[in-house]
Every structure is written in structure tokens, then in C-alpha cells.
Amino acid sequence: MLQVIKAKPNPAGKDRLSRSIFLQTRLGAEWIDIKNMSASNYQLKNIQIYHVAYKNNKAEWESLKIFYSSILNVTLPANSIMRIHSGSGPVNILNTEDKLGANLHYFTGKNYVWNNDKIDRPMIYDSKNDKIIDQTYYDAPVADGKILVRVNDKLI
């Protein structure tokens, strides 16, 4: 079973150097952690990560489609944690805090994903079996640099 166990939706500091220049280190400081809670490896081929995007003040599910590809063959080992960062990386440009605590690191390839001024609902979805594997939520606003930890069904 996969579970969202931590999130850092609002990295400390300025979001960008200018209207169009984002720092990859800063983008990579926004992340969620997914843990394989089982004693066996988990194939991520048909797994999608969703969150709530707000478009024209309307909340709607948005897929990050990180592993949803017939060519990706990503496996999360038993009891391991994968950190999914915003931006495109690479890992070596991340701050130490954003590297520690995860066995694997992946990047969304998108600028900031997670909401910090509105609630968000990280969700793990199995597209092959049309099934929600896990879903959690957190309240807003989220303080700069705060790492949210899962307690029951909520990140606090």
C-alpha cells in the first residue's frame, strides 16, 4: 500500500527571482513523500498523483502524471520513501533538508504544484484498476518552510 506521509507545500523564501525565473533549488524544496507501507516492492507504472488545482476560483482535480507511462518501469522498494519534488531537478542542486529522509527522488517537471494559500488534497490513484489508493489533505495557509506530517487522514 502506498501512502502520502509528509509534505512541504510552501518552501521558505521568495518563489522566484523575477516574473519568469524560477530557481530549481527552490522548486525542488516543494515536495510530498510517498511511502510503500508494504513488505514487498510496488510497481508504479499505472500510478498517478493528483492534487486540487484552483482555476477561476473553482477547485478541480489535476493529475501530475508522473508514473503514468507505458515506458516507465519505476519500482518503490518495500518500506521505502519516494519524495516527489516540483521542478526538474537534478537531486544534486537540492538543499540538504530536501534530500534527507527519502530513498528515491522524482520531479514533477512543473513549477510550483502544491497549494499553500488554499487547501490541497494529495491523492494517489491507480489508473489500471480505477482505484484511489490513498488520499489526504491539509489546511491553508501553510507557514513558510513547514513540513507537514500525516496524522490519521490529515497532514498537519
C-alpha positions as CSV (number, residue, x, y, z in Angstrom):
1,M,0.0,0.0,0.0
2,L,1.2,3.5,-0.9
3,Q,0.6,6.4,1.5
4,V,1.3,10.1,1.5
5,I,3.2,10.6,4.7
6,K,4.7,14.1,4.6
7,A,4.6,17.3,2.5
8,K,6.4,20.6,2.2
9,P,4.0,22.7,0.1
10,N,5.5,26.2,0.9
11,P,9.3,26.4,0.8
12,A,10.8,29.3,2.8
13,G,12.0,32.3,0.8
14,K,11.0,34.0,-2.4
15,D,9.2,32.0,-5.1
16,R,11.2,33.4,-8.0
17,L,14.0,35.8,-8.9
18,S,11.7,37.6,-11.4
19,R,8.4,37.0,-13.1
20,S,9.9,34.3,-15.3
21,I,13.0,33.0,-13.5
22,F,12.4,30.1,-11.0
23,L,15.2,28.6,-9.1
24,Q,15.3,24.8,-9.4
25,T,16.7,24.6,-5.8
26,R,13.6,26.5,-4.6
27,L,11.2,24.5,-6.8
28,G,12.7,21.2,-5.5
29,A,12.1,22.4,-1.9
30,E,8.4,21.9,-2.5
31,W,7.5,18.2,-2.2
32,I,5.4,15.3,-0.9
33,D,6.7,12.0,0.4
34,I,5.0,8.7,-0.6
35,K,5.9,5.6,1.4
36,N,5.5,2.0,0.3
37,M,3.9,0.7,3.6
38,S,4.1,-3.0,2.5
39,A,6.7,-5.6,2.8
40,S,7.0,-6.1,-0.9
41,N,8.1,-3.9,-3.9
42,Y,5.4,-1.7,-5.5
43,Q,5.3,-1.2,-9.3
44,L,4.4,2.4,-10.0
45,K,3.7,2.0,-13.8
46,N,0.0,3.0,-13.6
47,I,0.1,5.3,-10.6
48,Q,-0.9,8.9,-10.9
49,I,-0.5,11.7,-8.3
50,Y,-3.4,14.2,-8.1
51,H,-3.9,17.4,-6.3
52,V,-6.6,20.1,-6.2
53,A,-5.9,23.0,-8.6
54,Y,-7.9,26.2,-8.5
55,K,-8.8,27.6,-11.9
56,N,-11.0,30.6,-12.0
57,N,-11.7,30.1,-8.2
58,K,-13.0,26.6,-9.0
59,A,-11.4,23.6,-7.4
60,E,-10.7,20.7,-9.7
61,W,-8.5,17.6,-9.6
62,E,-5.3,17.9,-11.6
63,S,-3.1,14.9,-12.5
64,L,0.7,15.2,-12.3
65,K,1.0,12.0,-14.4
66,I,4.5,11.3,-13.0
67,F,4.5,7.5,-13.5
68,Y,1.6,7.1,-15.9
69,S,3.5,5.9,-18.9
70,S,4.0,2.5,-20.6
71,I,7.7,3.2,-20.9
72,L,8.4,4.0,-17.2
73,N,9.2,1.0,-15.1
74,V,9.6,2.5,-11.6
75,T,9.5,0.3,-8.6
76,L,9.3,1.6,-5.0
77,P,11.0,-0.9,-2.7
78,A,9.3,-2.2,0.4
79,N,9.2,0.3,3.3
80,S,10.9,2.9,1.1
81,I,10.0,6.6,0.7
82,M,9.9,8.4,-2.6
83,R,10.0,12.2,-2.5
84,I,8.3,13.9,-5.4
85,H,9.6,17.4,-5.9
86,S,8.3,20.3,-8.0
87,G,10.6,21.5,-10.8
88,S,13.0,19.4,-12.8
89,G,16.0,18.9,-10.5
90,P,18.5,17.4,-10.5
91,V,18.9,16.0,-7.0
92,N,22.4,17.4,-6.5
93,I,21.0,21.0,-6.6
94,L,18.6,20.4,-3.7
95,N,19.2,21.7,-0.2
96,T,20.3,19.0,2.3
97,E,16.9,19.2,4.1
98,D,15.1,18.4,0.9
99,K,17.3,15.3,0.2
100,L,17.2,13.7,3.7
101,G,14.5,11.3,4.7
102,A,13.8,9.8,1.2
103,N,15.2,6.8,-0.6
104,L,14.2,8.0,-4.1
105,H,13.6,11.4,-5.6
106,Y,11.5,12.3,-8.6
107,F,10.5,15.6,-10.1
108,T,7.1,16.8,-11.5
109,G,8.7,18.9,-14.2
110,K,6.3,21.6,-13.3
111,N,6.7,24.9,-11.4
112,Y,5.1,25.0,-8.0
113,V,2.3,22.4,-7.7
114,W,1.1,22.3,-4.1
115,N,-1.2,25.0,-2.8
116,N,-0.2,26.9,0.3
117,D,-2.9,29.6,0.4
118,K,-5.8,27.1,-0.2
119,I,-6.4,23.6,1.0
120,D,-5.0,20.8,-1.1
121,R,-5.6,17.0,-1.3
122,P,-2.7,14.9,-2.4
123,M,-4.1,11.7,-3.9
124,I,-2.5,8.5,-5.2
125,Y,-4.6,6.9,-7.9
126,D,-4.2,3.5,-9.7
127,S,-5.4,4.1,-13.2
128,K,-5.2,0.5,-14.3
129,N,-7.7,-0.6,-11.5
130,D,-9.6,2.7,-11.4
131,K,-9.0,3.0,-7.7
132,I,-7.9,5.6,-5.2
133,I,-5.0,4.1,-3.2
134,D,-4.6,7.0,-0.7
135,Q,-5.8,10.5,-0.2
136,T,-5.0,13.1,2.5
137,Y,-5.4,16.8,2.9
138,Y,-4.0,19.9,4.7
139,D,-5.4,23.2,5.7
140,A,-4.2,26.6,4.5
141,P,-2.4,28.8,4.9
142,V,0.8,26.8,5.3
143,A,3.7,28.6,7.0
144,D,6.9,29.1,5.0
145,G,9.2,26.1,5.3
146,K,6.9,24.0,7.4
147,I,7.0,20.2,6.9
148,L,3.6,18.7,7.3
149,V,3.4,15.2,8.8
150,R,0.5,12.7,8.4
151,V,-1.7,12.1,11.5
152,N,-4.6,9.8,10.6
153,D,-6.1,11.2,7.4
154,K,-4.6,14.7,7.6
155,L,-1.2,16.4,7.1
156,I,-0.6,18.8,10.0
